[in-house]
Amino acid sequence: MLEVIVQNGKDAELASKYGADRLEVVSAISEGGLRQVMVQ
């Protein structure tokens, strides 16, 4: 299983294209990332 952290729709599309099984959407990545939602 490959889980990828993404910040926006473009990141999510690329992660999916390259085989991500799960996405974790975060904001403020420069501050360590704030988790918003888990998408499967």
PyMOL commands that set and color helices and strands:
alter all, ss='L'
color gray80, all
select helices_A, chain A and resi 9-17+29-31
alter helices_A, ss='H'
color red, helices_A
select strands_A, chain A and resi 3-6+22-27+34-39
alter strands_A, ss='S'
color yellow, strands_A
deselect
rebuild
show_as cartoon
